[in-house]
Structures are given as structure tokens and as C-alpha cells.
Amino acid sequence: MRISIKFRLIFLICAIISYTLGFQLLPENLDGANSHLYVLVFSMLYFFILPIIYWYCIIEVGKQKLWKMLLIFSLSSLMARFSFPAEIASYFEFIAWLRYPIIAILLAIELYLMVSIIKALWQARNLSGDPRVHILDTFQEEDDKKRSLALVLASEPASWYYAIPYLSRNHVSGITNLKLRSAARWHWLMMTLATLAMAALAYVIISPWSELLAIIVSSITGYGVIMLAANYRISSHFSIYGHRDKLVINNSIWGFISIKVEDIASVALGRYPRKDDKEGLHFGYGDSSNIKLSFIRPQSYFGGMGQLTERVDVIDMHVSEPQVLADYIQQYSDNIFAKDGRMSQIQESERACKPDDFQAQVNSGVDQ
């Protein structure tokens, strides 16, 4: 397991333990003995220790942007609102008061998303590749926040695009496929049944308290079957394909990388044990890879559905037909070199035919 993933899990475990202890140990009011001490300890834990852990595990080790620190402070404020004693929790009441404008904003965003999704789905019928790749091509020069938001918005139409075969009928054919467990039908079936079971269980558990909340939670959970269908079709048909001058690699629906073929410095075939390179970026299941790509310049891998960006110089993969992929890259590179050679010949011909010489030939013809 790579260090960045280990540290994400470390932070997740720390956050779960901290917030769980807060709900269990914090008193309901400040009248009890040592209640002030508990509040002080958990205030330090929520707003000082956890943000430091988040900064180191996610921002520093994971090489994420500093503005994402807002997430942990917002989460800690929300947890403090519901776990701190009533006298102090009231200071976090602004979160409750903010729920009305937040709901209004969310409704506006939801309406915008519905319009965007319908529009994107209509446009997607003629796309030859992943909508996320088209978004990335459009926003590649933008800053991280704009690109992250654009990828979030593109994830929804991308799920529908791949889940419905009619929408992805114009998708370019895959070069070869990554060896992914999610490409198996049994995996898709088991995950779909588990998702539907979770949706039903959520409704049964929550409905005694709130029928509306139970419907919302179970609907959101059940909606995951669309993403699972998209995940299956990506893994089985479109995990590696060419898009214009780029090589697109989909590590299921959760992550992808778009590489200019001309940025690929070398392609190596062989057996590469992953235990020898625990920090590398590996695609496909198994203990070893059978193809390795090295790049001229670092490339961006978008994990976590586009929200976790990593810069990589080398990737190795376990694919079905490594030689086919190597031949594709070689053929594309040969075409680039041939095109560059023709352009060089044209430029040399233009330089050889100088304007002064041409004018002299014209004057000579007039004199005769």
C-alpha cells in the first residue's frame, strides 16, 4: 500500500475515533465535575490536533492544496454543534442558522446540476470519449479549485454516459484492458445487490424517526447502482483507449489519467513485482505488472473521482495485451516523427527558396 493511501487511512481512523469519543464522553451540560476539562480537551482535539493530522496526512503527504483545510474545520464545527454541552454548542448555532441559506443554495445548485446533467447527457450522445476527459481538456489551464469543481460536475454525466450503452455508442474502441476485478460480472452483481440491500436497510432503520429522511438516504444509497453499472462498463470495455493525441487510462470509475502520447518517454514490457516499488502508481490487480510507462514530464492522476490529484513520472500496469498497447504507442510516435520530418522538409524548402532569388528570377525573365 502506498504511503499517501496509508496516511489517508490514518487520518480517517483518527477522525472517527475522535468524534466518536466526543459524542460518548462530552457531558450534556457544564454543571458536572471535570466538565470544563472535557470541553477543553475535546476543543483542542477538534480544532487543533485533528487539523494538524489532516494537514500532515492529506495536505503534506498527499500533496493536496492548502485550501482543503477548510474541510476539516467545517467538519469539526459541525461535530462540535452536536456533541458539545448545550451552553457551548449554542456558539456553533450559526451552523443551524446557516441551514436555510445553505438549503436555498443547495436547491439552486441542484437545479443547476439537473439542467447541466440533461444538457451534458444530450451532448454526450456524440462524444467519442469520457466526458471527464473533455472537461479536463477545457479546464486544463485553470487553477486547482476550478478544475476540481469541473471534474465533480463531470462525474455525474460520466456515470450516466457509461452506464447507458446508447449514450456511449460512439466511444472509441479500447486498445486493451486493465486487469480489474470490477470488470467481472459477478463483481458487478454482488456490488449491486449489496447496494440495494443497504438502501433497504437504511430505510428500515431510519423510517421510525423520520420517513422523509429515510426516503432521502435510501434513495441516495440506491442511486449508487448507476455508478456501479458505469464502473463495470468502464472496467470491461474502456479502461485504456486513445483520445485524439492522448492515451486515457481509467482505473475503474474512481480515477483516471490522460497522457499526451508524445510525453511518453519509454515503454517497457516485462514482469515488475510491486513489492519492489510500494510507492509507485500501479493499475490492475495482482502482485506484478507487465508494462511500464515512463514520462518526459510529470503527469496528473486524478483519483477519488477527480478530487485527489497526484503527480507521477512512471506508472506500471497489469493489462490483458501489453504488446498491443506498446505497438499503439510506437505507431503513434512514428506518425508524429514522420509528420515532424515532413514539416522540417517543407521549412527547409521554404528557406532554400529565398525571396531575393525569386525576385532576381522574375527580373531576369522581364529583361529577356
C-alpha positions as CSV (number, residue, x, y, z in Angstrom):
1,M,0.0,0.0,0.0
2,R,1.3,3.4,-1.0
3,I,2.3,5.9,1.8
4,S,-0.3,8.5,0.7
5,I,-3.1,5.9,1.0
6,K,-1.8,4.8,4.4
7,F,-1.8,8.3,5.7
8,R,-5.4,8.9,4.4
9,L,-6.5,5.8,6.3
10,I,-4.6,7.0,9.4
11,F,-6.4,10.4,9.3
12,L,-9.8,8.7,8.7
13,I,-9.3,6.4,11.7
14,C,-8.1,9.3,13.9
15,A,-11.2,11.4,12.9
16,I,-13.6,8.5,13.5
17,I,-12.1,7.8,17.0
18,S,-12.0,11.4,18.0
19,Y,-15.6,12.3,17.0
20,T,-16.9,9.0,18.5
21,L,-15.2,9.7,21.8
22,G,-16.6,13.3,21.7
23,F,-20.2,12.0,21.4
24,Q,-19.6,9.4,24.1
25,L,-17.6,11.4,26.7
26,L,-18.6,15.0,26.5
27,P,-21.2,16.0,29.1
28,E,-24.6,17.4,28.2
29,N,-24.0,20.5,30.4
30,L,-21.3,22.2,32.3
31,D,-22.6,21.5,35.8
32,G,-20.8,18.2,36.3
33,A,-17.4,17.7,37.7
34,N,-14.5,17.9,35.2
35,S,-16.9,19.0,32.5
36,H,-14.8,22.1,31.7
37,L,-11.7,19.9,31.4
38,Y,-13.5,17.6,29.0
39,V,-14.6,20.5,26.9
40,L,-11.1,21.9,26.8
41,V,-9.5,18.6,25.8
42,F,-12.0,17.9,23.0
43,S,-11.8,21.5,21.8
44,M,-8.1,21.0,21.4
45,L,-8.7,17.7,19.7
46,Y,-11.3,19.0,17.3
47,F,-9.7,22.3,16.3
48,F,-6.0,21.9,16.8
49,I,-4.9,18.2,16.9
50,L,-7.1,16.9,14.1
51,P,-6.4,19.8,11.7
52,I,-2.7,19.2,12.3
53,I,-3.1,15.5,11.5
54,Y,-5.2,16.4,8.4
55,W,-2.6,18.9,7.2
56,Y,0.2,16.3,7.5
57,C,-1.6,13.2,6.3
58,I,-3.6,14.8,3.5
59,I,-2.0,18.1,2.5
60,E,1.7,17.4,3.1
61,V,2.0,13.7,2.4
62,G,-0.9,13.6,-0.1
63,K,0.4,16.8,-1.8
64,Q,-3.1,18.4,-1.8
65,K,-3.9,22.1,-1.9
66,L,-3.9,24.1,1.3
67,W,-7.4,25.5,0.8
68,K,-8.8,22.0,1.5
69,M,-8.0,22.7,5.2
70,L,-11.4,24.3,5.3
71,L,-13.0,20.9,5.1
72,I,-11.7,19.7,8.4
73,F,-12.5,22.9,10.2
74,S,-16.1,22.8,8.8
75,L,-16.4,19.2,9.9
76,S,-15.2,19.8,13.4
77,S,-17.5,22.8,13.8
78,L,-20.5,20.6,12.8
79,M,-19.4,17.8,15.2
80,A,-19.0,20.4,18.0
81,R,-22.5,21.7,17.3
82,F,-24.0,18.3,18.1
83,S,-21.5,16.9,20.7
84,F,-20.6,19.8,23.0
85,P,-22.6,20.8,26.1
86,A,-25.6,22.9,25.3
87,E,-24.1,26.1,26.8
88,I,-21.1,25.9,24.4
89,A,-22.9,24.2,21.5
90,S,-25.1,27.3,21.2
91,Y,-22.0,29.2,19.9
92,F,-22.0,26.9,17.0
93,E,-25.6,27.6,16.4
94,F,-24.6,29.7,13.4
95,I,-24.3,26.4,11.6
96,A,-28.0,25.7,12.3
97,W,-29.0,29.2,11.3
98,L,-27.0,28.8,8.1
99,R,-29.0,25.8,7.1
100,Y,-31.7,27.9,5.5
101,P,-29.4,29.8,3.1
102,I,-27.4,26.6,2.6
103,I,-30.6,24.7,1.7
104,A,-31.5,27.5,-0.7
105,I,-28.1,27.4,-2.3
106,L,-28.2,23.6,-2.5
107,L,-31.6,23.7,-4.2
108,A,-30.2,26.3,-6.7
109,I,-27.1,24.1,-7.2
110,E,-29.4,21.0,-7.6
111,L,-31.5,22.8,-10.2
112,Y,-28.3,23.9,-12.0
113,L,-27.0,20.4,-11.8
114,M,-30.2,18.9,-13.3
115,V,-30.0,21.4,-16.2
116,S,-26.3,20.7,-16.6
117,I,-26.8,17.0,-16.5
118,I,-29.6,17.0,-19.0
119,K,-27.6,19.3,-21.3
120,A,-24.4,17.2,-20.8
121,L,-26.3,14.0,-21.5
122,W,-27.7,15.4,-24.7
123,Q,-24.3,16.5,-25.8
124,A,-22.7,13.2,-24.7
125,R,-24.6,11.3,-27.3
126,N,-22.0,12.4,-29.9
127,L,-18.9,12.2,-27.7
128,S,-16.2,9.8,-28.5
129,G,-14.7,9.6,-25.0
130,D,-15.2,10.2,-21.3
131,P,-16.9,13.5,-20.5
132,R,-14.3,14.0,-17.7
133,V,-11.6,14.0,-20.4
134,H,-13.4,16.6,-22.4
135,I,-13.8,18.7,-19.2
136,L,-10.1,18.2,-18.4
137,D,-9.2,19.4,-21.9
138,T,-11.3,22.5,-21.4
139,F,-10.1,23.4,-17.9
140,Q,-6.5,22.1,-18.1
141,E,-5.2,25.7,-17.8
142,E,-7.4,26.6,-14.9
143,D,-6.4,26.6,-11.2
144,D,-7.0,23.5,-9.0
145,K,-10.3,24.7,-7.4
146,K,-11.9,25.3,-10.8
147,R,-10.6,22.1,-12.3
148,S,-11.8,20.1,-9.2
149,L,-15.3,21.6,-9.4
150,A,-15.4,20.9,-13.1
151,L,-14.5,17.3,-12.6
152,V,-17.1,16.9,-9.8
153,L,-19.7,18.2,-12.2
154,A,-18.5,16.0,-15.0
155,S,-18.6,12.8,-12.8
156,E,-22.4,12.7,-12.9
157,P,-22.8,12.8,-16.7
158,A,-19.8,10.4,-17.0
159,S,-21.7,7.9,-14.8
160,W,-24.8,8.0,-17.0
161,Y,-22.7,8.2,-20.2
162,Y,-21.0,4.8,-19.4
163,A,-24.0,3.2,-17.6
164,I,-26.3,3.5,-20.7
165,P,-24.8,1.8,-23.7
166,Y,-26.7,4.0,-26.1
167,L,-25.0,7.2,-24.9
168,S,-21.5,5.6,-25.2
169,R,-22.2,4.0,-28.6
170,N,-19.8,6.5,-30.3
171,H,-17.0,5.8,-27.8
172,V,-13.7,4.9,-29.4
173,S,-12.7,1.3,-29.0
174,G,-10.4,0.3,-26.3
175,I,-6.8,-0.5,-27.1
176,T,-6.6,-3.2,-24.4
177,N,-8.0,-3.6,-20.9
178,L,-6.6,-3.3,-17.4
179,K,-6.9,-6.5,-15.3
180,L,-9.6,-5.2,-12.9
181,R,-11.9,-7.2,-10.7
182,S,-14.6,-4.7,-11.4
183,A,-14.7,-5.9,-15.0
184,A,-16.2,-9.2,-13.8
185,R,-20.0,-9.6,-14.0
186,W,-20.1,-11.4,-10.6
187,H,-18.4,-8.4,-9.0
188,W,-20.9,-6.0,-10.6
189,L,-23.8,-8.3,-9.5
190,M,-22.6,-8.6,-5.9
191,M,-22.0,-4.9,-5.5
192,T,-25.4,-4.1,-7.0
193,L,-27.2,-6.4,-4.6
194,A,-25.2,-5.1,-1.7
195,T,-26.1,-1.5,-2.6
196,L,-29.8,-2.3,-2.9
197,A,-29.7,-4.2,0.4
198,M,-28.0,-1.2,2.1
199,A,-30.7,1.1,0.7
200,A,-33.4,-1.1,2.1
201,L,-31.7,-1.4,5.4
202,A,-31.2,2.4,5.7
203,Y,-34.9,2.9,5.1
204,V,-35.9,0.3,7.7
205,I,-33.5,1.8,10.3
206,I,-34.3,5.5,9.8
207,S,-38.0,5.4,9.0
208,P,-39.1,5.1,12.7
209,W,-37.5,8.5,13.3
210,S,-38.2,10.3,10.0
211,E,-40.0,8.9,6.9
212,L,-38.7,11.8,4.8
213,L,-35.1,11.3,5.9
214,A,-35.4,7.6,5.3
215,I,-36.5,8.1,1.8
216,I,-33.7,10.6,1.0
217,V,-31.0,8.4,2.5
218,S,-32.2,5.2,0.9
219,S,-32.7,6.9,-2.5
220,I,-29.1,8.3,-2.4
221,T,-27.8,4.9,-1.5
222,G,-29.8,3.1,-4.2
223,Y,-28.7,5.7,-6.7
224,G,-25.2,4.1,-6.5
225,V,-26.3,1.3,-8.9
226,I,-25.9,3.8,-11.7
227,M,-22.3,4.3,-10.8
228,L,-21.7,0.6,-10.3
229,A,-23.1,0.0,-13.9
230,A,-20.7,2.7,-15.2
231,N,-17.9,1.2,-13.2
232,Y,-18.5,-2.2,-14.8
233,R,-18.7,-1.0,-18.4
234,I,-15.6,1.2,-18.0
235,S,-13.5,-1.6,-16.5
236,S,-14.6,-4.2,-19.1
237,H,-14.6,-2.1,-22.3
238,F,-12.9,1.4,-21.9
239,S,-10.1,1.1,-19.3
240,I,-7.4,2.0,-21.9
241,Y,-8.2,3.9,-25.1
242,G,-6.8,6.7,-27.4
243,H,-8.5,10.1,-27.4
244,R,-7.0,12.4,-30.1
245,D,-3.4,12.8,-29.2
246,K,-3.8,11.4,-25.7
247,L,-3.7,8.0,-24.0
248,V,-6.5,7.7,-21.5
249,I,-6.3,5.2,-18.6
250,N,-9.4,4.6,-16.5
251,N,-8.6,2.9,-13.2
252,S,-12.3,1.9,-13.0
253,I,-14.6,5.0,-12.5
254,W,-12.8,6.2,-9.4
255,G,-9.6,7.5,-11.1
256,F,-8.2,8.3,-14.5
257,I,-5.1,9.8,-16.2
258,S,-4.9,11.5,-19.6
259,I,-1.4,11.4,-21.1
260,K,-0.2,13.0,-24.3
261,V,1.4,10.2,-26.2
262,E,4.3,12.4,-27.1
263,D,5.0,12.8,-23.4
264,I,5.7,9.1,-23.1
265,A,9.5,8.7,-22.9
266,S,9.6,4.9,-22.9
267,V,7.6,1.7,-22.8
268,A,9.0,-1.4,-21.1
269,L,7.5,-4.8,-21.2
270,G,8.3,-7.5,-18.6
271,R,7.4,-8.6,-15.1
272,Y,7.6,-5.9,-12.4
273,P,6.9,-7.1,-8.8
274,R,5.0,-4.4,-7.0
275,K,6.6,-5.2,-3.6
276,D,9.8,-3.7,-5.1
277,D,8.1,-0.4,-5.6
278,K,5.5,0.2,-3.0
279,E,5.3,4.0,-3.7
280,G,4.6,3.6,-7.4
281,L,1.3,4.1,-9.1
282,H,0.0,0.6,-10.1
283,F,-3.1,-0.1,-12.2
284,G,-4.7,-3.6,-12.3
285,Y,-4.8,-6.3,-9.7
286,G,-2.1,-8.7,-9.0
287,D,1.4,-8.9,-7.4
288,S,3.2,-7.7,-10.5
289,S,2.7,-5.6,-13.6
290,N,3.5,-6.4,-17.2
291,I,4.1,-3.0,-18.8
292,K,5.7,0.2,-17.5
293,L,5.3,3.7,-18.9
294,S,7.9,6.5,-18.2
295,F,7.1,10.1,-19.0
296,I,9.2,13.1,-20.2
297,R,7.4,15.3,-17.7
298,P,5.2,14.6,-14.6
299,Q,1.6,13.7,-15.4
300,S,-1.5,14.3,-13.2
301,Y,-3.5,11.3,-12.0
302,F,-7.0,12.2,-10.8
303,G,-8.1,9.8,-8.0
304,G,-11.2,10.0,-5.8
305,M,-13.4,10.8,-8.8
306,G,-11.1,13.7,-9.7
307,Q,-10.6,15.2,-6.2
308,L,-7.2,13.7,-5.2
309,T,-4.5,14.8,-7.6
310,E,-1.1,13.1,-7.8
311,R,1.9,13.9,-10.0
312,V,3.6,10.8,-11.3
313,D,6.7,10.2,-13.5
314,V,6.2,6.5,-14.0
315,I,3.2,4.1,-13.9
316,D,3.1,0.4,-14.3
317,M,0.0,-1.7,-15.2
318,H,-1.3,-5.2,-15.5
319,V,-3.1,-5.3,-18.8
320,S,-4.5,-8.0,-21.0
321,E,-2.3,-7.4,-24.1
322,P,0.8,-5.4,-23.2
323,Q,2.3,-5.8,-26.7
324,V,-0.8,-4.3,-28.3
325,L,-0.5,-1.2,-26.1
326,A,3.2,-0.9,-26.8
327,D,2.6,-1.2,-30.6
328,Y,-0.1,1.5,-30.4
329,I,2.2,3.9,-28.7
330,Q,5.1,3.1,-31.0
331,Q,2.9,3.6,-34.1
332,Y,1.6,6.9,-32.9
333,S,5.1,8.1,-32.1
334,D,6.3,7.0,-35.6
335,N,3.4,9.0,-37.1
336,I,4.5,12.1,-35.1
337,F,8.1,11.7,-36.2
338,A,7.0,11.3,-39.8
339,K,4.9,14.4,-39.6
340,D,7.7,16.4,-38.0
341,G,10.0,15.2,-40.7
342,R,7.7,16.4,-43.5
343,M,7.3,19.7,-41.8
344,S,11.0,20.1,-41.5
345,Q,11.4,19.3,-45.2
346,I,8.8,22.0,-46.1
347,Q,10.5,24.5,-43.9
348,E,13.9,23.8,-45.4
349,S,12.4,24.1,-48.9
350,E,10.9,27.5,-48.0
351,R,14.3,28.7,-46.6
352,A,16.1,27.4,-49.7
353,C,13.8,29.5,-51.9
354,K,14.7,33.0,-50.7
355,P,12.6,36.0,-51.7
356,D,15.7,37.8,-53.2
357,D,16.4,34.8,-55.5
358,F,12.8,34.7,-56.6
359,Q,12.8,38.4,-57.4
360,A,16.0,38.0,-59.4
361,Q,14.5,35.3,-61.4
362,V,11.5,37.4,-62.2
363,N,13.6,40.4,-63.2
364,S,15.7,38.2,-65.4
365,G,12.6,36.9,-67.2
366,V,11.4,40.5,-67.8
367,D,14.8,41.6,-69.2
368,Q,14.7,38.8,-71.7
